[in-house]
Amino acid sequence: MYAVVGCSDCEALWVVSGRPETTSCPRCGARRRFAKLKKFAETEDADAAKNVRSAMVQRRAGYDGDLDDFATMGERAMDSGMDDGEFLTASGLDADEVADAGSGPTATRRRGRSRSARPSSGPSRTSTGPPSPR
Ligand SMILES: [Zn+2]
């Protein structure tokens, strides 16, 4: 998985592969927690992520050509201060699904073992009485 993330200090955009704990801004060097970064797009392959990034960079530079929808979304998300969940929903992605994919199965279900029923009280021997002589 690849994500296009943005630096909140210098507004640099870069592509992060996978889900690292932290990532450093290539421009100002600020170390960021990946989870806290604004993700403008998440893609399966590196080329798609690079395309989104370059489209956003071009737009910022004043280039008003064909823009990827994601780039437009990202700009809007930044302007209106939407959080990640809203942004993902607006992008047509299921926020819950993305969250699930990120955190993985964290179900810590413990099966409470119900105590097995105690054997019924009282001795229940099978041989009762003296052996009858034959
Ligand atoms: Zn930066």
Residues whose N, C-alpha, C, O or C-beta is under 5 A from the ligand:
A	BS01	ZN	C7 D9 C10 E11 A12 C25 R27 C28 G29 A30
